[in-house]
């Protein structure tokens, strides 16, 4: 695990004001692209100091952090392979040690390796599940401990409509995303006594890099199944994540909120 930190380049007066305000702290896994990037930017707009992970593309992570800083916010990018439970745990623990608090965890890291099951390799299967579920466990466990100590905090898990209805060619991805829904429901019950809500967001077809591999025919077939006749945007998903992280009633917990243009009705 290696760190890459970018500090604000604002005036000394601006820096002093930020330090005095002691902003709330958010962690976002998989924050360098797509929905994760949009969530990082949205949480920054809401006043959070955002610590986010990326796995390989340092240039993209740097770009996101610089964009946050250019808007007057705080960001720190750290390379973490979400398949590694210990690395995910260490990242969260180091963030808490550095910041002294943790207000929001957004578990977003995920990958796809789509194939029909008869053609799916063991690597296709394990890499998808490990990225989503090992990272979920590795980041959530220390986060939950800190939030219990604080008696405050919020956890938002990014799942997918794939985990609700099943998609051909995605047995690995659907299994991982269904697991996130079960995890959300269980953890919400465990943390309810401390007033810590745990919810999930299930995007439908969203215009991100994950769909770049689709052919024009596949995209047209997908659009035909969406009543709104368009793909969602990462920014639309981020608005809902921001609501759950910032404004939603604490009494709302264990829910999976679908954002899919009417895809599953």
Residue, then its C-alpha position, 0 to 999 in steps of 0.5 A: x500500500x502506498x500513499x499519495x497526498x495532495x495538500x491545499x494550495x490556498x492562502x494561509x488564511x484559507x488553510x487556517x480557517x479549514x484547520x479551525x473548522x475540523x471538517x468531517x471525514x469521509x472514506x470512499x473506496x474506488x474513488x478515482x473513476x466513475x461513480x466513485x469519482x463523482x461521490x468523492x466530488x459530491x462529498x467534498x462539496x458537502x464539506x467532508x475531507x475525503x480520503x479515497x482509494x485507487x488500485x492502479x491508475x495513479x494519474x486519474x487519482x491525482x486528477x480527482x484529488x487536484x479537482x477537489x483541492x481546486x474547489x477548496x476541499x481536501x482530498x487524499x488518494x491512497x493506492x489500495x488493492x481491495x482484494x487485500x483485507x489487511x491493506x483495506x483495514x490498514x488504510x482505514x485505521x491510518x485514516x482514523x489515526x491521522x484525522x482523529x475521526x470518521x464520519x462516513x464510509x462509502x464502499x464502492x470498489x468493484x470490478x467486472x469480468x463478464x462471461x457466461x458461467x461455462x466459460x468463466x475462469x476461477x480468476x474471473x470469479x474470485x477477482x470480482x468477489x474479492x474486490x467487492x467483498x474483501x474490500x467491504x469487510x476490510x474497510x467496514x470492520x475498523x470503520x464500525x469500531x470507530x463509529x461505535x466509539x463515536x456513537x455516530x457515523x454513516x455507512x453507504x454501500x454501492x451495490x447494483x440492480x444486478x444483485x437484485x434481479x440477476x443479469x446473464x453473463x454476470x454470475x460473479x458480479x451479481x453474487x458479489x452485489x447480492x452479498x453487499x445487500x445482505x451485508x448491509x441488512x445485517x450490519x444495519x441491525x448490528x449498529x442500530x443501537x449506536x444510532x449508526x445507519x447502514x444503507x445501500x445504493x443500487x444503480x442501474x445502467x450508468x454511463x461509466x467505464x464499466x459499460x465501455x466494453x459493450x457493443x452498440x447493439x448491447x447498449x441499444x438493447x439495454x436502453x430499450x429496457x429502461x423506461x427513461x430511455x437513457x443511461x444514468x449518470x455517475x453524478x445522479x448516483x452521487x447525489x443519492x449517496x451524498x443524501x444518505x451520508x449527510x441529510x438522510x434521517x438516521x432512523x432510515x437504515x438497512x435499506x437498498x435504494x434503487x436508481x435505475x430509470x425504472x429498469x426493474x420497476 
